Amino acid sequence: MKFIDEATIVVASGDGGPGCVSFRRERFVPKGGPDGGSGGRGGSVILRAAPNKRTLYHLYFKKEYKASNGAHGQGRQKSGRAGADLVIDLPVGTVVRDAETGEILHDLVEAEQTVVIAAGGRGGQGNSHFKSSTHRAPRFAQPGESGQLLTLKLELKLIADVGIIGLPNAGKSTLISTISSARPKIADYPFTTLVPNLGVVAVAGVEPYVVADIPGLIEGAHTGAGLGTRFLRHVERTRFLLHLIDASMLDAQDPLAAYASINHELASYSRALADKVQLVVLNKLDVTGADGLADDFCRALPGVEVLRISAATRQGVDSLIHRLRQRLDVLLDEHP
């Protein structure tokens, strides 16, 4: 399935049915009164956060969605049938905007959350509703109200506990495949990963947590270089970041270059991203010479916790899994 995290759709709720103009006609009742019924309510368009949806792919080809109209009122004070509501399932984490103004209308962050995005039009009242002691034979009824028409821009922001960031080939895909059941494509060239990958990390005795591999971060990502602006927003919902760095490729003259580059992109995109808690992890310690470069990095970044692992050989991976859980527990206690 193709990963689609943006879509623009047009939704229209149903029109209300018109009321009926009718008079009672029965044998031996020469002056039957008005008995026109009301029209039915138009169907509403409802957005639902569905846990089984992972992308906006199902909205990629169909762009227009219309709920049913309400039925006409009938004689003998029979009301018209209400139009059926239309429910559109979206992934949890979808931001719903007005496409014309950019205003955020709703943010679907909880599973099974529902919102009425376009209410159906009210049905018109039949002439039986307008009779009175002074107006015994009204010959008019209300038309039904029109439904609402909206153009929506949908943006998916993945919800994960931990976001894995880093330069291409830092080993993000290898790490997520090692600590979870996710199986992203892995290769030794940049931009192997073209879509975010989610994985669930199981820890014995405690609740599992979700990690997301965020691709496409290079210098200039906040301006659109690489895949940057497309996926930086997926980092926004993570509770904290795992900053993964390829220790074997560190610059001996400037050990913090890769680290500083990614942090610059986060800060340029959003102050909130720059302020997120990070756990710095040096990867590929199995490569010859990586240990010495890792020592240089740690000396250049005193006072910051730095873990050393090899995702390929699982060196230090179990300790990392538990450290991530500990960090997450602290954050959940501070911000439930």
N, C-alpha and C positions, 0 to 999 in steps of 0.2 A: 504494500500500500504506500502510495506517495505521501510524504509528510507535507501537509498544507497547514500553515499556522495563521493565514490571513484569508478573509473572504468578505465580499460585499454582496448583500442580498437585499431584495425588496420584499417587504411583507405588507399584507393588506388584510385587515379584519373584515368580517362580513357586514353587509348593510342590514339594517333592521327591516323587517317586512312591513308594508303599509297596512294601516287599519282598513276595516271594511265598512262600507255604507250599505246597510241592509235594514229591511223592516219585516217584522213578523207577519207571515202570511199563512193563516190557517182558516179552515172552513168554519164558518159561523163566528169568526173574529174579524169583523170588517175594518176595525181601526187598530190593528196590531202596532205596537210601538217599535222604536229602533232596536235592533238586536245585532248590530255589526260588531264583530270581535276584533281584538287587537292583533297586530302583526307580531311575529316572533323576533326575539333578539338575534342579532347577527353573531356569528361565531368569533371568538377572540383568538389571537395568535399568542401562544405561550412558549416561552423558552425554558428548557429544562436542562440542568447540569447532569449529564448521564455518565456514570462511572465507566461504562463500556466503550465510550468514545475517546479516542486518543488524538485525533486530528480533525481538521475541518474539511477533510477530503470529500465527505458526502455532500457538501454544499458547493463543491467546485464546479459542477456542471449544471446544476439547477439553480437559477438565480432568483426566481420569483415564487412567492408562497402566498396563497390566498385561502382564507377561511370561508366557510359556507355562509350564504345569506340566510336571513330569517324568512320564513314563509309568510304569505299574506294571511290576514285575518279572514274569517268567514262569518256567514250568517249564523243565527241562533247562538250568538255570543261565543263562538268558537275561536279561540286564539290560535294564531299560526305557530307552527313548530319552530323552536329555536334552532339557529344554525349550529353545526358541529364545530367545536373548537379545534384549532390546528396546533399540535404540539411539535416543536422543533427541538431535537436533542443536540446538545453541544457538549464538548469536553469540559470537565471541571477545570477552571482557570481561564475561561473565556471572558474577555472584556468586550462589552457591547457599547458601541459608540453610535451617535448620530452621524451619518456619513457627510452630511452637509455642514454641520457646525463643529464636529469633532468632540462634542460634549459626551462624557461618559454617562450612559444611561443606567447600566447595571454592571456588576462584576460578579460572575458566578464562581464563587470560591468554595462552595460546599456541595457535596454529592446530593443529588435529588432536589436541589434548590430550584424553585420555579418562579418565574415572573411573567406577568401579563404585559407584553410589550406593546400590544395594540388591542384595545378593547373593542368588542363588537358594538355596532350601532344599536340603539334602542328601537324596539318595534313601535310603530305608530298606533295610537289608540283609535278604536272603532267608534262609529257614531253613537253607540249605546252609552259611551262614557260622557257624552255631552248633553244628554237629555236633562231637562229641569222642569220645574213647574211652569216656567215662562217660555221654555223652548222645548216643546214636546216632540218635535219631528226634525231633529238636526239632519241635514242632508250633506254632511261633510265628515271626513275622518282625517287623521294625521298621516302624513307620509312617514316612512321609516327613516331613522337617522343614517347617514352615510357612515361607513366604517373608516378606520384610520389607515393611512398609507405612509409607510416609513421606509427610508433607505438606511440600512444598518451596515456598519463596518465592524467586523468581528476580528478580534486579535486574541490568539491563544498565547498565554504565558504559563509555561509548565510550572506545576507546583511540586517542589522537591525540598527535602530537608537540607541536602548538601549539594552545592553546585561545583563541579570539577572544572576549573579553568586553567588555561596555560597555552603556550604557543603550540602550533601544529607540531606533531611528532614528539610531544612531551611524554606520550604514553597514556593519555586519558582513556582511550578505548580499551587498551590492554588492562588498565586498572579496573575499569568498571566491569569488564568481563571476568576478572579474577575475583572480585569481591561480591559479585551478584550473578544472577542467572541471565543477565543481558548478554546478547551475542552480536555486538556491532561489527561492521566490516573493519578488519585490521590490516594495514599494509605499511610499508616503510617509506611512503612518500607523503608530502604535505597534503592537507585537505582530503584525506581518505574519508573522514567523517563529514557528511554533508547535512546531517540532521541531528538534533539532540537525541540522546538515548537515555532512557530511564531504567534504573535497576533497583531492585529491593534487596537490601542487605540484612540477612538474618543473623541475629546474635542470640545465643542460648540464654534463656531465662528472662529476656526483655523483649519489648516490642520492636519489630523490624523498623528500619528507616529507609527512605528513598533517596537515591543519589541520581544526579543528572550530569551527563557529559555534554558540556557546552562547546560546540565547534566554532571554528572560524575566527578566532581572536589573533590578530596580528597587529603590527604597528599601523595606525590609521583606521582601525576597526570602527571607531566611533563616527568616522566620516563615510563609512560604507566600504572601506577596503576589505578584501577577502569576503567573508560572510558576516562581518561584524554587526552592522545595525540590524540585520535580520534576526540575530540570535541573542544579542546583548539583553534584550528585554526578558528573555527566559531566566536570566540570572536574578532578576528583581525579586522574585517570589521565594528564593531560597533563603533558609535561615542563616546559613553561613557558607563560606567558600573554602574549598580545598584547592590551594594554589599549587599546581603540579609543575615541576621544573625538571628538565632533562639535565642531570648532573654531569653527564659525559660531554655535554656541549657548552658548558659554562666557559666564559671568557676569562682567562687567567688574569688579564689586565683590568677587567671590569666585571667581577663576578656577579654583580647585581643587575646587569644590563637587562636580562630577560625578565627578571622580577619587576624591575622598574617600568619596563615597557608595558606589561599587562596592567599594572596599577594605574599607569597614566591613561590608558584607554578607558578603564572603569571610571576614573574621575572625570574624564572629558565627556563621557556619556551621561553620567548621573552622579551627583554628590552622594546619594543614598547608596549607590554601589560601592563607592570608594570607602564608605564608612562601615561596610559589612565586615564582620569578624572573619579572619582568614586563618587557616592552618596551612603553613608552608611545608611542602613535602618534596624532597629531592628524590628523583626516580633514576633508574638504570644504574644503580650502584654495582651491578654485576659487570659493567664495562671497565676494562683496564684503565686506570688513571682517574676514574670518577671520584674515588674516595678523597684524593688530594684536592681536587677542584671543589668538592663539597666542604672540605675544611676551610678553604679560602672564602667560600660563600658565608659560612657560619661566622667567621671572624669579621666579615664585612657587615654582618647584621646582628650585632650583639643584643642580648635581651629578648630576642624573638625565638619562640619554640620552633625548631626545625626537625622534622622527622626524615629518616633516610630509609628508602625501600628499593626493592627491585620487583616491579609488578610481574616481570617475566618469570622470575624464579621464586616468587612469593616471599623473598627475604623482607622481613619487617612488616608484611601485609597484615598478619593477625593483630599485631600491636596497633597498627593504624586503624583497623576496624573498631577496636575497643576505644581508642582515643577519640574517634569521631563520635561514638555513642556517648562518651563522657562529655564532650563539648556540647553535644546536642541537649543532653539532660540539663546542663547548666543554663543554657539559653532558654529552655522550656520553663525552668523554674523562675527565671527573670521575666520572661515574656510568654506566659501560657497561651 
